[in-house]
Structure formats: C-alpha cells, structure tokens
Amino acid sequence: MSLANNAAVMEFLLTRRSRPYRTLTTPAPSREALAPLLTAAARVPDHGKLEPWRFIVLQGQALQRLADLARSCGADLGLDPDKISKTADSFANAPLIVAVIAAPKPSDKIPPVEQCYCAGAACLSLLNAALASGWGANWLSGWPALDRAFLTQGLNLSETETVAGFIHIGSETSTPPDRPRPDIDTITEWIER
C-alpha cells in the first residue's frame, strides 16, 4: 500500500529556505508552540530505537551566558577575534536556540556514526518543522559544537556528547532570496547493473 500523494509537503520541501540567523528576532516560539516542533524533530529514522539525541532549549540569560563563554573559550583557543565575535553574537542576539545534542548510546549493532546521522536528521526535521510552522529558522554549528570546554561548561554535556546543531528559531524580519541549488544531474549516478 502506498502513501497518499501530499503535494503541499513536496512543494514546501522543494522551496524551503533557511533564514539567516541575523534576520531572526522576537517573538520566539513559546513552550507550547515549540513542543510540536520538537515532537516532529524526534520522528526521524532511529536504527535500534536508541534515541541517540536530545534537545536543550536555550533562551534568555542562558544565551548571554553562552555568548560570554564563547568569548572566553575562543580566546583560550587562540581563534581570530572576528570569528569569536561572530560566534558570541550568534548566541547573544538569538531569540531562541535549540541545541540538538548527539548523544550516542552503547550498541553492538548500531555504530556511533549512524547514531550521529540520526542526530543530524533531528536537526533537519526541527529546522523544517519550524519553517513549515511559519517561524524563521537556521541550523548552525561552528567551533563551539565540538569544543570540549564550551560543551562541558556551557551545556554540561558528557564526554561522549557533542552538538549536532544549534537551531536558531524566531520571527523573521526579511525573506532572503533563493540561492543557487545543486544540478541534480551532475550529482546523481544511476546504476542499473
């Protein structure tokens, strides 16, 4: 039995466009508005039913705290001051961020890399759910997603956890023009034998 054709969903997927994080402002989704977005994000392929991801919703003073920590950690790493400033501003000026945490579980059957793919799928599902619900949204990562000091001090992550993505969600102030998209024929190979 095949699923019914859903032209509206296909049209959305064929035209979806992330919103630059700098164009997002308040209001951000409330807890009630965010709950169905997180629920949609959790409906991703999950080999072994391990749920190798989790969500941390960042808002208010937590964002300023992370901006300050980004400045400190970036300086400790010797990063370029402009790179540090851009990263800190991405936290300080955000209306709301959902950190999607890659949280691999011990498994003899599902390798850690597949579990990481599941966390990435949760990022894209959350991004698309936010956009489909009328919010502006963007998926960022950057150096804080892998910097152990930032992850431990800022998000209290374990040694085995990283950030698959920082999903910025808010009200959009402008709609960006579309960008060039891949030529499907040049990136697709058909194998028949």
C-alpha positions in Angstrom: 0.0 0.0 0.0 1.4 3.4 -0.9 1.1 6.6 0.9 -1.2 9.3 -0.4 0.5 12.0 -2.5 1.0 15.2 -0.5 1.7 17.9 -3.0 1.7 20.7 -0.4 4.6 18.9 1.5 6.5 18.3 -1.7 6.1 22.0 -2.6 7.4 23.0 0.8 10.4 20.7 0.5 11.2 21.9 -3.0 11.1 25.6 -2.0 12.2 25.6 1.7 14.8 28.1 2.6 16.6 28.6 5.8 16.5 32.2 7.2 19.9 33.8 8.1 20.2 33.8 11.9 20.9 37.5 11.9 17.5 38.2 10.5 15.7 36.4 13.3 14.1 38.4 16.2 11.5 38.0 18.9 9.0 36.7 19.5 10.3 33.2 19.5 8.1 30.1 19.9 6.6 29.6 23.4 7.0 26.3 25.1 3.5 25.3 23.8 4.5 26.3 20.2 7.9 24.6 20.4 6.5 21.3 21.7 5.1 20.1 18.3 8.3 21.2 16.6 10.4 19.1 18.9 7.9 16.2 18.5 8.3 16.4 14.7 12.1 16.6 15.1 12.1 13.3 17.1 10.3 11.4 14.4 13.4 10.6 12.5 14.9 7.2 11.4 16.4 5.7 14.6 18.1 2.4 13.9 17.8 0.3 17.1 15.4 2.7 18.7 18.3 4.2 20.7 17.2 7.9 20.6 20.8 9.0 20.3 19.9 12.7 20.5 18.4 15.1 23.0 17.3 18.7 23.0 18.4 21.7 25.1 16.3 24.8 24.7 18.3 27.9 25.2 16.7 31.3 25.8 17.0 34.5 27.9 20.1 34.7 30.2 21.4 31.3 29.0 22.1 32.8 25.6 24.1 35.7 27.1 26.0 33.3 29.4 26.9 31.2 26.3 27.9 34.3 24.4 30.3 35.2 27.2 31.6 31.7 27.3 32.2 31.7 23.6 34.4 34.8 24.0 36.4 33.1 26.8 36.7 29.7 25.1 37.5 31.3 21.7 40.3 33.4 23.3 41.7 30.3 25.0 41.8 28.5 21.7 43.6 31.5 20.1 40.8 32.0 17.5 40.6 35.1 15.3 38.8 37.9 17.2 36.3 38.4 14.4 35.4 34.7 14.5 35.0 34.8 18.2 32.8 38.0 18.0 30.6 36.5 15.3 30.1 33.3 17.3 29.4 35.2 20.5 26.9 37.5 18.7 25.1 34.4 17.3 24.2 33.5 20.9 23.7 36.9 22.4 21.3 38.1 19.6 19.3 34.9 19.2 15.7 34.9 20.2 15.8 31.1 21.0 18.2 28.3 20.1 17.6 24.5 20.4 20.8 22.7 20.8 20.4 19.2 19.3 22.8 17.0 21.2 24.3 14.0 19.6 24.2 11.5 22.4 25.4 8.1 21.2 24.4 5.1 23.2 26.4 1.9 23.6 25.3 -0.6 21.0 26.8 -3.7 19.4 24.6 -3.3 16.3 24.4 0.5 15.6 27.7 2.2 15.2 28.3 5.7 16.6 28.4 7.3 13.1 24.9 6.0 12.3 23.7 7.4 15.6 25.3 10.8 14.7 23.4 10.7 11.4 20.2 10.3 13.4 21.0 13.4 15.4 21.7 15.3 12.2 18.3 14.1 10.9 16.7 15.5 14.0 18.3 18.9 13.2 16.9 19.0 9.7 13.5 17.8 10.9 13.4 20.6 13.6 14.5 23.2 11.0 11.8 22.1 8.6 9.2 21.9 11.2 9.9 25.5 12.3 9.9 26.8 8.8 6.7 24.9 8.0 5.1 26.4 11.1 5.8 30.0 9.9 8.9 30.6 12.0 12.3 31.7 10.7 15.0 29.2 11.4 18.6 28.3 10.7 20.9 25.4 11.5 24.4 26.4 12.7 27.2 24.5 14.3 30.7 26.1 14.3 33.6 25.5 16.6 31.5 25.6 19.9 29.7 22.4 18.7 32.9 20.5 19.2 34.9 22.5 21.8 35.0 20.3 24.9 35.4 23.3 27.3 32.4 25.0 25.7 30.3 21.8 25.7 31.2 20.9 29.3 31.0 24.4 30.9 28.2 25.8 28.8 25.8 22.8 28.2 27.0 20.3 30.8 27.5 17.6 28.2 29.2 14.3 28.9 32.5 13.4 27.2 30.6 11.3 24.6 28.2 14.1 23.6 28.6 16.9 21.0 26.2 19.4 19.4 24.9 18.2 16.1 23.4 21.7 15.5 22.3 24.9 17.1 18.8 25.5 15.6 18.0 29.2 15.8 14.3 29.9 15.8 12.4 33.2 15.8 10.4 35.6 13.9 11.9 36.6 10.5 12.5 40.2 9.7 13.1 39.6 6.0 12.8 36.8 3.5 16.1 36.1 1.8 16.3 35.4 -2.0 16.8 31.9 -3.0 20.4 30.8 -3.7 21.7 28.6 -6.5 20.8 24.9 -5.9 22.7 21.8 -7.0 22.3 20.5 -10.5 20.8 17.1 -9.8 22.1 15.6 -13.0 25.7 16.3 -12.0 25.4 14.9 -8.5 23.4 11.8 -9.3 24.6 8.5 -10.6 22.2 5.8 -11.8 23.4 2.2 -11.5 21.3 -0.5 -13.2 23.7 -3.4 -13.2 
